Amino acid sequence: DVNIKNKEGYTILQLTIRNGYYECLETLIIDGKAKLDKKGPRSNTALHECCLLGLDGAEPLRILLKHEGDASWLNDKNESVIDIAAKQNCPELLQAFSKYQSEKMLKQQTTYEKFL
């Protein structure tokens, strides 16, 4: 089970991000059914872990957002994923959120237009 936590409280998905093995992320999510909302230490999700990495977290963040990661998830300090990204002062992280939100809105509009 890829969602089991190690003795420090991290899931395999979180450790994969922290250790820079981004090429494994989609396999863990699609084939392994890794849960993106699973919380680790300090109640951080895998998305929080991406943002804590600053620039290095931009690539895995884009992957997790593509697979329905939610930027509104909160940790034990009541910080959302976007809050942590903003604190990192890293434009690439914020651009990943912006791109994700834009694509999400376009999909919703396309779906809506199909029913007109």
C-alpha positions in Angstrom: 0.0 0.0 0.0 1.6 3.3 -1.2 -0.4 5.3 1.3 1.2 3.7 4.4 3.4 6.2 6.4 6.9 5.5 7.5 8.0 5.9 11.2 8.5 9.7 10.6 5.0 10.0 9.2 5.7 10.4 5.5 4.0 8.6 2.7 6.0 7.2 -0.3 4.5 10.1 -2.4 5.8 12.7 0.0 9.3 11.0 0.2 9.4 10.8 -3.6 8.9 14.6 -3.8 11.3 15.4 -0.9 14.0 13.3 -2.6 13.5 14.6 -6.1 12.3 11.4 -7.8 9.7 13.2 -9.9 9.6 10.7 -12.7 7.9 8.2 -10.4 5.1 10.5 -9.3 2.6 9.6 -12.1 3.2 5.9 -11.6 2.5 6.2 -7.9 -0.6 8.2 -8.5 -2.1 6.3 -11.4 -0.9 2.7 -10.8 -0.3 2.9 -7.1 -3.4 4.9 -6.3 -1.4 7.2 -4.0 -3.7 9.6 -2.2 -2.7 13.3 -2.8 -4.5 14.4 0.3 -2.8 12.1 2.7 -1.2 14.1 5.5 2.3 13.7 6.8 4.2 15.5 9.6 2.7 18.9 10.5 -0.3 17.7 8.5 1.4 18.6 5.2 0.1 17.0 2.1 2.4 16.2 -0.9 1.4 19.5 -2.4 2.6 21.3 0.7 5.9 19.4 0.4 6.3 20.6 -3.2 5.9 24.2 -2.1 8.4 23.8 0.8 11.0 23.0 -1.9 10.7 26.3 -3.6 11.8 26.3 -7.2 12.6 22.6 -7.0 9.0 21.9 -6.1 7.5 23.6 -9.2 7.7 20.5 -11.5 6.2 18.0 -9.0 3.5 20.6 -8.1 2.4 20.8 -11.7 2.1 17.0 -11.8 0.0 16.8 -8.6 -2.3 19.6 -9.7 -2.8 17.8 -13.0 -4.0 14.8 -11.0 -6.6 16.8 -9.0 -4.4 18.0 -6.1 -6.2 20.7 -4.2 -4.5 24.0 -3.4 -6.9 24.7 -0.5 -5.8 21.8 1.7 -4.6 23.0 5.1 -1.8 21.9 7.4 -1.7 22.0 11.2 -0.8 25.7 11.1 -3.9 26.3 9.0 -1.8 27.1 6.0 -3.0 26.3 2.5 -0.7 25.0 -0.2 -0.9 28.5 -1.8 0.0 30.1 1.5 3.2 28.2 1.6 4.0 28.8 -2.0 3.5 32.6 -1.5 5.9 32.5 1.5 8.6 30.9 -0.7 8.6 33.9 -2.9 8.9 31.6 -5.9 7.1 32.8 -9.1 7.3 29.3 -10.6 5.1 27.9 -7.9 2.5 30.6 -8.2 2.5 30.2 -12.0 1.8 26.5 -11.6 -1.3 27.4 -9.6 -2.3 30.1 -12.1 -2.0 27.7 -15.0 -4.0 25.0 -13.2 -6.8 27.4 -12.3 -7.0 28.7 -15.9 -7.2 25.2 -17.3 -9.8 24.2 -14.8 -11.9 27.2 -15.7 -11.6 26.4 -19.4 -12.7 22.8 -18.9 -15.7 24.0 -16.9 -16.7 26.5 -19.6 -16.3 23.9 -22.3 -18.5 21.5 -20.3 -21.1 24.2 -19.7 -21.2 25.1 -23.4 -21.9 21.5 -24.4 -25.2 21.8 -22.5 -26.3 24.9 -24.2 
